[in-house]
Amino acid sequence: MTTAELHQKDKELIWHPFAPLISPFEYIPLASAKGMYLYTTDGEKIIDTVSSWWVNIHGHSDERLAKALYDQALKMEHAIFAGFTHEPAVRLAENLMTVLPDSFSKVFFSDNGSTAIEVALKMAFQYWHNLGEKKKTKVIAIDGAYHGDTFGAMSVGERGGFTAPFFPFLFDVDFIDFPTQDNIEEVMQRFEALVSDEQCSTFIFEPLVQGAGGMRMYSPAILDQLIEIAQRHGVICIADEVMTGFGRTGKNLATDHVTHKPDLICLSKGITGGTMPLGITACNQKIEEAFLSDSYAKALLHGHSYTGNPLACAVANASFEIFTSQVCRDNIARVTGKHKSFAEKLKENPNVENVRTQGTIVAFDLKGFGETSYESEARKKIYPYFLEKGILIRPLGNVIYLMPPYIISDEELDIVYQELLNFLNQLHQK
């Protein structure tokens, strides 16, 4: 198809995510992607600084991942995972256990981050059910959270424009304020009161960084204290590591930054290097023991048609091998260091506030454009400006952030940094 034909057919037939049907932007037809770049049908190239929604950690069209996918497709593309097993799934479970906390013992396969959250919530709720604690039904989450778009995930997320049509269908959740150094005493007092309730069952959180909520960051010390308080009261802790897993915060997992470990960890996004959909819900022995029975009454009666898909597992194993290589570790450290240096420059700019970094993520708020929101006027300026410069930056309202694949070169980072400074200086001149 020509570019014009793709535009027309897309407009006629496709419903895109997170956008009104009458979009203020024209969708850009892509022909291919390689390394750091997306290539359009018109021959333009765009630096992907957001890892295509935070999934692509090794760069696009990595030949090692493609070969793993191809080799597995010739052996077995898919098979029912109920009543059967296969080497790619077992090997992936073994690989994940090397980066999960020592107390973890089982992994459950699903299809994406949102379903991984659903599984974790069901495990937590059924944990109490299996123990005969039928009144343990209350859940705590952090204000501003985003855990996905299925109903359980929406319930434990921020109540706002994304979820407004579904408020009547969401279960009740107690939210604590997003913790900062300024409100920490009040947050901890409220949290202690909530977990002390004998009906409290579960605490779910995005460790260290709230992604879709605006790349809001809080300290490992605060998270460690929250987990310690919750577990002291027997409350199950769920870490949503869908975005923060696989090196994004500078360590294998964001919860590697804390001493007290969660009971359940959800993984997705970077797990396959951005190649295939896959979700993982991992649990510790405490959770597993509540399900140890030959009775279906205590079984987790949950599954997906593509549970344990061999293609996804095979490419996840190949991605894991790359991720655990010294080259990848060095790249993560290099990008982290570059971001920290750039953050110091940003702090000098009068159009910027709340500059923050965590591992391979750097973010800041743009002054003068109101609060973080998908409908913020800031996006109408930021998104097209950088596309014209050949850079994909997808702001979260007035929040600009970079979360590139780890393979991005210093030269490519410097190009992006300079264009960001040019944009900010242009605003200052006006």
KEPA-357299 format. One record per residue (C-alpha): residue number from 1; x, y, z; residue in one letter. Coordinates in Angstrom, 2 decimals, decimal comma. Layout:
BEGIN
REC  num        X        Y        Z  residu
REC  NUM        X        Y        Z       A
...
END
This chain:
BEGIN
REC  num        X        Y        Z  residu
REC    1     0,00     0,00     0,00       M
REC    2     1,07     3,58    -0,54       T
REC    3     1,36     5,93     2,41       T
REC    4    -1,88     7,65     1,37       A
REC    5    -3,70     4,31     1,16       E
REC    6    -2,45     3,30     4,60       L
REC    7    -3,69     6,59     6,04       H
REC    8    -7,11     6,12     4,50       Q
REC    9    -7,56     2,46     5,45       K
REC   10    -6,34     3,13     8,98       D
REC   11    -8,86     5,95     9,37       K
REC   12   -11,68     3,72     8,08       E
REC   13   -10,95     0,53    10,00       L
REC   14    -8,71     0,89    13,05       I
REC   15    -9,51     2,00    16,59       W
REC   16    -6,25     3,15    18,21       H
REC   17    -5,50     2,99    21,95       P
REC   18    -5,67     5,97    24,30       F
REC   19    -7,03     8,39    21,69       A
REC   20   -10,37     9,84    20,53       P
REC   21   -11,72     8,37    17,31       L
REC   22   -11,28    11,79    15,72       I
REC   23    -7,61    12,19    16,48       S
REC   24    -5,78    15,52    16,52       P
REC   25    -2,78    13,72    15,04       F
REC   26    -2,39    11,72    11,86       E
REC   27    -1,04     8,24    12,51       Y
REC   28     2,37     7,72    10,91       I
REC   29     2,69     4,58     8,77       P
REC   30     5,80     2,59     9,62       L
REC   31     7,65     0,35     7,19       A
REC   32    10,25    -1,14     9,53       S
REC   33    12,25    -0,70    12,72       A
REC   34    15,89    -1,40    13,48       K
REC   35    18,07    -0,63    16,46       G
REC   36    17,08     2,76    17,90       M
REC   37    15,00     3,77    14,89       Y
REC   38    11,48     3,53    13,50       L
REC   39    11,38     3,91     9,71       Y
REC   40     8,33     5,43     8,04       T
REC   41     6,90     4,50     4,65       T
REC   42     8,13     7,90     3,44       D
REC   43    11,72     7,00     4,26       G
REC   44    12,03     9,11     7,43       E
REC   45    13,68     7,71    10,56       K
REC   46    12,62     8,42    14,15       I
REC   47    14,64     7,82    17,32       I
REC   48    12,49     5,74    19,68       D
REC   49    13,21     7,32    23,06       T
REC   50    10,23     5,64    24,78       V
REC   51    11,12     2,05    23,84       S
REC   52     7,75     1,74    22,07       S
REC   53     5,73     1,96    25,27       W
REC   54     8,60     0,82    27,48       W
REC   55     8,86    -2,72    26,07       V
REC   56    11,89    -2,57    23,79       N
REC   57    15,03    -2,83    25,89       I
REC   58    17,53    -4,19    23,32       H
REC   59    16,59    -2,15    20,25       G
REC   60    14,28    -3,05    17,39       H
REC   61    14,57    -6,18    15,23       S
REC   62    17,44    -7,70    17,18       D
REC   63    18,64   -10,68    15,13       E
REC   64    19,23   -12,84    18,20       R
REC   65    15,62   -12,45    19,28       L
REC   66    14,39   -12,98    15,72       A
REC   67    16,40   -16,19    15,43       K
REC   68    15,04   -17,52    18,74       A
REC   69    11,53   -16,82    17,49       L
REC   70    12,18   -18,44    14,12       Y
REC   71    13,83   -21,54    15,57       D
REC   72    10,99   -22,08    18,03       Q
REC   73     8,32   -21,54    15,35       A
REC   74     9,79   -24,45    13,38       L
REC   75     9,51   -26,71    16,46       K
REC   76     6,20   -25,73    18,07       M
REC   77     4,36   -22,44    17,72       E
REC   78     1,80   -23,12    20,44       H
REC   79     0,24   -25,90    22,45       A
REC   80    -2,33   -26,00    25,21       I
REC   81    -0,57   -25,42    28,55       F
REC   82    -3,26   -27,22    30,56       A
REC   83    -2,01   -30,79    30,96       G
REC   84     1,25   -30,15    29,06       F
REC   85     4,55   -28,36    29,51       T
REC   86     7,60   -27,58    27,37       H
REC   87    11,26   -26,60    27,64       E
REC   88    10,97   -22,86    26,77       P
REC   89     8,53   -22,32    29,66       A
REC   90    10,56   -24,36    32,15       V
REC   91    13,79   -22,66    31,11       R
REC   92    12,20   -19,23    31,43       L
REC   93    10,96   -20,06    34,93       A
REC   94    14,50   -21,15    35,85       E
REC   95    15,95   -17,93    34,43       N
REC   96    13,47   -15,74    36,28       L
REC   97    14,19   -17,46    39,59       M
REC   98    17,79   -16,24    39,33       T
REC   99    16,62   -12,59    39,52       V
REC  100    13,53   -12,97    41,74       L
REC  101    13,87   -12,85    45,56       P
REC  102    15,19   -16,01    47,21       D
REC  103    11,81   -16,71    48,83       S
REC  104    10,04   -16,96    45,45       F
REC  105     9,04   -20,38    44,20       S
REC  106     6,46   -20,26    41,39       K
REC  107     5,65   -18,32    38,20       V
REC  108     2,28   -18,11    36,46       F
REC  109     2,11   -17,24    32,75       F
REC  110    -0,34   -14,80    31,18       S
REC  111    -0,43   -12,46    28,19       D
REC  112     0,44    -8,91    29,28       N
REC  113     0,96    -6,60    32,24       G
REC  114    -2,70    -6,05    32,97       S
REC  115    -3,45    -9,78    33,09       T
REC  116    -0,40   -10,33    35,28       A
REC  117    -1,98    -7,87    37,73       I
REC  118    -5,34    -9,66    37,54       E
REC  119    -3,62   -12,95    38,38       V
REC  120    -1,76   -11,38    41,30       A
REC  121    -4,95    -9,91    42,74       L
REC  122    -6,75   -13,25    42,39       K
REC  123    -3,84   -15,05    44,06       M
REC  124    -3,87   -12,58    46,94       A
REC  125    -7,63   -12,73    47,41       F
REC  126    -7,74   -16,52    47,12       Q
REC  127    -4,80   -16,86    49,51       Y
REC  128    -7,06   -15,58    52,28       W
REC  129   -10,05   -17,58    51,00       H
REC  130    -8,02   -20,79    51,07       N
REC  131    -6,98   -20,05    54,65       L
REC  132   -10,60   -19,58    55,63       G
REC  133   -10,22   -15,82    56,18       E
REC  134   -13,31   -14,78    54,22       K
REC  135   -13,44   -11,24    55,70       K
REC  136    -9,99   -10,28    54,36       K
REC  137   -11,23    -8,23    51,41       T
REC  138    -9,83    -4,69    51,69       K
REC  139    -7,12    -3,46    49,35       V
REC  140    -4,71    -0,54    49,62       I
REC  141    -3,10     1,23    46,65       A
REC  142    -1,18     4,47    46,12       I
REC  143    -2,90     7,54    44,73       D
REC  144    -1,98     8,14    41,08       G
REC  145    -1,44     4,45    40,35       A
REC  146    -1,86     2,83    36,96       Y
REC  147    -1,90    -0,96    36,87       H
REC  148    -3,66    -1,67    33,57       G
REC  149    -7,02    -1,50    31,84       D
REC  150    -8,80    -4,71    32,82       T
REC  151   -11,33    -4,40    35,63       F
REC  152    -9,24    -5,55    38,58       G
REC  153    -6,30    -3,47    37,38       A
REC  154    -8,57    -0,44    36,92       M
REC  155    -9,99    -0,91    40,40       S
REC  156    -6,58    -0,59    42,05       V
REC  157    -5,60     2,35    39,83       G
REC  158    -6,23     6,08    39,89       E
REC  159    -9,90     7,02    39,68       R
REC  160   -10,00     9,62    36,90       G
REC  161   -10,75    10,23    33,26       G
REC  162    -9,42     6,84    32,14       F
REC  163   -11,81     4,94    34,41       T
REC  164   -14,76     7,32    34,92       A
REC  165   -17,24     5,35    32,75       P
REC  166   -16,54     2,24    34,84       F
REC  167   -16,70     3,61    38,39       F
REC  168   -19,94     1,69    39,21       P
REC  169   -18,24    -1,60    38,31       F
REC  170   -14,93    -1,21    40,19       L
REC  171   -14,39    -2,69    43,64       F
REC  172   -13,60    -0,39    46,55       D
REC  173    -9,98     0,41    47,32       V
REC  174    -8,36     2,54    50,05       D
REC  175    -5,79     4,90    48,53       F
REC  176    -2,91     6,48    50,40       I
REC  177    -1,38     9,72    49,17       D
REC  178     1,67     9,45    46,95       F
REC  179     4,52     9,46    49,49       P
REC  180     7,03    12,32    49,55       T
REC  181     9,49    13,68    52,07       Q
REC  182     6,95    16,39    52,91       D
REC  183     3,96    14,16    53,71       N
REC  184     5,70    10,98    54,81       I
REC  185     4,60    11,15    58,44       E
REC  186     0,92    11,57    57,56       E
REC  187     1,10     8,86    54,87       V
REC  188     2,67     6,35    57,25       M
REC  189     0,11     7,08    59,96       Q
REC  190    -2,78     6,52    57,57       R
REC  191    -1,14     3,43    56,11       F
REC  192    -0,58     1,94    59,57       E
REC  193    -4,23     2,53    60,39       A
REC  194    -5,40     0,88    57,16       L
REC  195    -3,25    -2,24    57,45       V
REC  196    -4,24    -2,60    61,12       S
REC  197    -7,83    -3,25    60,01       D
REC  198    -8,46    -6,98    60,36       E
REC  199   -10,24    -6,90    56,98       Q
REC  200    -7,16    -5,58    55,12       C
REC  201    -5,84    -8,20    52,72       S
REC  202    -3,57    -6,64    50,10       T
REC  203    -1,25    -3,74    49,32       F
REC  204    -0,37    -3,14    45,64       I
REC  205     2,18    -0,64    44,38       F
REC  206     4,45     0,40    41,53       E
REC  207     7,90     0,25    43,13       P
REC  208     9,86     3,53    43,07       L
REC  209     8,27     4,91    39,89       V
REC  210     4,64     5,51    38,93       Q
REC  211     4,91     5,31    35,15       G
REC  212     1,66     6,43    33,52       A
REC  213     0,95     8,59    36,56       G
REC  214     3,66    10,99    35,37       G
REC  215     6,96     9,24    36,12       M
REC  216     6,50    10,15    39,78       R
REC  217     9,37     8,79    41,85       M
REC  218     9,72     7,98    45,55       Y
REC  219    12,64     6,67    47,54       S
REC  220    13,57     3,05    48,31       P
REC  221    13,56     3,96    52,01       A
REC  222     9,89     4,94    51,85       I
REC  223     8,94     1,79    49,93       L
REC  224    10,90    -0,39    52,34       D
REC  225     9,01     1,14    55,26       Q
REC  226     5,62     0,60    53,57       L
REC  227     6,34    -3,07    52,84       I
REC  228     7,66    -3,65    56,37       E
REC  229     4,55    -2,13    57,96       I
REC  230     2,20    -4,11    55,69       A
REC  231     3,93    -7,44    56,24       Q
REC  232     4,14    -6,86    59,99       R
REC  233     0,33    -6,86    59,89       H
REC  234     0,20    -9,92    57,61       G
REC  235    -0,95    -7,97    54,55       V
REC  236    -0,01    -9,44    51,15       I
REC  237     2,24    -7,11    49,11       C
REC  238     2,07    -7,00    45,29       I
REC  239     4,84    -5,25    43,35       A
REC  240     3,79    -4,14    39,88       D
REC  241     7,17    -4,41    38,13       E
REC  242     5,60    -4,45    34,66       V
REC  243     7,45    -1,26    33,72       M
REC  244    10,24    -1,18    36,32       T
REC  245    11,49    -4,73    35,77       G
REC  246    14,47    -5,79    33,66       F
REC  247    16,86    -2,98    34,46       G
REC  248    14,76     0,16    34,13       R
REC  249    15,64     1,42    37,63       T
REC  250    19,30     0,42    37,36       G
REC  251    18,88    -3,00    38,98       K
REC  252    17,25    -6,22    37,76       N
REC  253    14,06    -5,30    39,62       L
REC  254    13,00    -2,11    41,35       A
REC  255    12,41    -4,16    44,50       T
REC  256    16,12    -5,02    44,47       D
REC  257    16,57    -1,53    45,92       H
REC  258    14,75    -2,50    49,14       V
REC  259    15,35    -4,95    51,99       T
REC  260    11,77    -6,12    52,53       H
REC  261    10,52    -8,11    49,54       K
REC  262     6,94    -8,33    48,23       P
REC  263     4,93   -11,54    48,19       D
REC  264     3,96   -11,25    44,52       L
REC  265     5,76    -9,64    41,58       I
REC  266     4,20    -8,87    38,18       C
REC  267     6,42    -8,73    35,07       L
REC  268     5,79    -7,98    31,41       S
REC  269     6,91    -5,27    28,92       K
REC  270    10,69    -5,77    28,71       G
REC  271    10,53    -9,51    29,38       I
REC  272    10,67   -10,43    25,66       T
REC  273    12,73    -7,43    24,59       G
REC  274     9,64    -5,94    22,97       G
REC  275     9,11    -8,87    20,61       T
REC  276     6,12   -10,85    21,91       M
REC  277     3,29   -10,33    24,43       P
REC  278     3,95   -12,13    27,71       L
REC  279     3,00   -11,62    31,34       G
REC  280     4,37   -13,25    34,49       I
REC  281     3,00   -13,34    38,02       T
REC  282     5,60   -14,72    40,42       A
REC  283     4,89   -15,63    44,05       C
REC  284     6,82   -16,58    47,16       N
REC  285     6,49   -19,82    49,10       Q
REC  286     4,03   -18,26    51,54       K
REC  287     1,50   -17,71    48,72       I
REC  288     2,22   -21,09    47,14       E
REC  289     1,59   -22,98    50,38       E
REC  290    -1,99   -21,70    50,60       A
REC  291    -2,72   -23,40    47,26       F
REC  292    -0,94   -26,72    47,93       L
REC  293    -3,83   -29,14    47,58       S
REC  294    -5,14   -31,78    45,18       D
REC  295    -8,58   -30,18    45,44       S
REC  296    -9,95   -27,92    42,72       Y
REC  297   -11,57   -25,93    45,52       A
REC  298    -8,13   -24,53    46,40       K
REC  299    -6,74   -24,36    42,87       A
REC  300    -6,24   -21,07    41,04       L
REC  301    -8,83   -21,61    38,32       L
REC  302    -7,43   -19,09    35,88       H
REC  303    -5,87   -19,40    32,45       G
REC  304    -5,51   -17,95    28,96       H
REC  305    -5,54   -19,59    25,54       S
REC  306    -1,94   -18,49    25,01       Y
REC  307    -0,70   -19,29    28,52       T
REC  308     2,95   -20,36    28,35       G
REC  309     3,14   -19,68    24,61       N
REC  310     6,38   -21,35    23,40       P
REC  311     7,23   -18,53    20,99       L
REC  312     6,96   -15,89    23,71       A
REC  313     8,90   -18,04    26,19       C
REC  314    11,68   -18,79    23,67       A
REC  315    12,20   -15,15    22,80       V
REC  316    12,02   -14,20    26,51       A
REC  317    14,86   -16,64    27,17       N
REC  318    16,92   -15,07    24,39       A
REC  319    16,15   -11,60    25,76       S
REC  320    17,14   -12,75    29,25       F
REC  321    20,50   -13,93    27,95       E
REC  322    21,13   -10,51    26,39       I
REC  323    19,87    -8,70    29,49       F
REC  324    22,18   -10,58    31,84       T
REC  325    25,23   -10,05    29,61       S
REC  326    28,00    -7,70    30,70       Q
REC  327    27,45    -5,60    27,58       V
REC  328    23,84    -4,89    28,59       C
REC  329    24,79    -4,20    32,19       R
REC  330    27,42    -1,73    31,00       D
REC  331    24,86    -0,05    28,73       N
REC  332    22,39     0,34    31,60       I
REC  333    25,09     1,93    33,76       A
REC  334    26,19     4,19    30,89       R
REC  335    22,65     5,45    30,14       V
REC  336    22,03     5,95    33,86       T
REC  337    25,16     8,07    34,14       G
REC  338    24,32    10,12    31,04       K
REC  339    20,82    10,83    32,36       H
REC  340    22,19    12,01    35,70       K
REC  341    24,54    14,46    33,98       S
REC  342    21,76    15,72    31,72       F
REC  343    19,47    16,17    34,72       A
REC  344    21,94    18,67    36,18       E
REC  345    21,69    20,76    33,00       K
REC  346    17,90    20,59    33,08       L
REC  347    17,81    21,96    36,62       K
REC  348    19,31    25,21    35,31       E
REC  349    16,46    25,79    32,84       N
REC  350    13,72    28,23    33,96       P
REC  351    11,01    26,30    32,08       N
REC  352    11,65    23,10    34,02       V
REC  353    10,83    21,86    37,50       E
REC  354    10,92    18,60    39,44       N
REC  355    13,79    17,04    37,49       V
REC  356    14,19    13,40    38,48       R
REC  357    16,07    10,26    37,43       T
REC  358    15,90     6,60    38,33       Q
REC  359    18,17     4,28    36,42       G
REC  360    17,53     4,59    32,68       T
REC  361    14,58     6,97    33,22       I
REC  362    14,92    10,75    33,25       V
REC  363    11,84    12,98    33,61       A
REC  364    10,87    16,57    34,33       F
REC  365     7,79    18,76    34,52       D
REC  366     7,26    21,56    32,03       L
REC  367     6,24    24,79    33,72       K
REC  368     3,15    26,69    32,68       G
REC  369     1,03    23,87    31,27       F
REC  370    -0,99    22,76    34,27       G
REC  371    -1,24    19,28    35,69       E
REC  372    -0,26    15,97    34,18       T
REC  373    -3,10    14,85    31,89       S
REC  374    -3,58    13,22    28,51       Y
REC  375    -5,60    16,31    27,55       E
REC  376    -2,88    18,76    28,59       S
REC  377    -2,06    21,49    26,08       E
REC  378     1,59    20,57    26,53       A
REC  379     1,28    17,43    24,40       R
REC  380     0,02    19,45    21,43       K
REC  381     3,30    21,35    21,47       K
REC  382     5,75    18,65    22,52       I
REC  383     4,75    15,63    20,43       Y
REC  384     4,73    17,23    16,94       P
REC  385     7,80    19,38    17,67       Y
REC  386    10,01    16,37    18,30       F
REC  387     8,53    14,26    15,51       L
REC  388     9,60    16,98    13,10       E
REC  389    13,11    16,58    14,53       K
REC  390    12,98    12,79    14,01       G
REC  391    12,53    11,97    17,71       I
REC  392     9,65    10,10    19,35       L
REC  393     8,85    11,73    22,70       I
REC  394     5,43    10,84    24,06       R
REC  395     4,80    13,17    27,01       P
REC  396     2,56    12,39    29,96       L
REC  397     0,71    15,70    29,93       G
REC  398     3,26    18,29    31,02       N
REC  399     5,82    15,60    31,92       V
REC  400     8,59    14,94    29,42       I
REC  401    10,55    11,76    29,95       Y
REC  402    13,10     9,56    28,22       L
REC  403    13,16     5,78    28,63       M
REC  404    15,22     4,53    25,68       P
REC  405    16,40     1,04    24,77       P
REC  406    19,68     0,29    26,51       Y
REC  407    21,57     0,15    23,21       I
REC  408    21,15     3,88    22,56       I
REC  409    24,58     5,38    21,86       S
REC  410    26,07     8,38    23,62       D
REC  411    25,88    10,25    20,31       E
REC  412    22,15     9,49    19,94       E
REC  413    21,51    10,52    23,53       L
REC  414    23,38    13,78    22,96       D
REC  415    21,21    14,49    19,89       I
REC  416    18,04    13,96    21,94       V
REC  417    19,36    15,98    24,89       Y
REC  418    20,28    18,89    22,63       Q
REC  419    16,88    18,94    20,95       E
REC  420    15,23    18,95    24,37       L
REC  421    17,34    21,94    25,38       L
REC  422    16,53    23,67    22,08       N
REC  423    12,83    23,14    22,73       F
REC  424    13,08    24,49    26,27       L
REC  425    15,14    27,49    25,22       N
REC  426    12,64    28,28    22,48       Q
REC  427     9,88    28,32    25,08       L
REC  428    11,94    30,63    27,28       H
REC  429    12,48    33,07    24,42       Q
REC  430     8,72    33,29    23,86       K
END
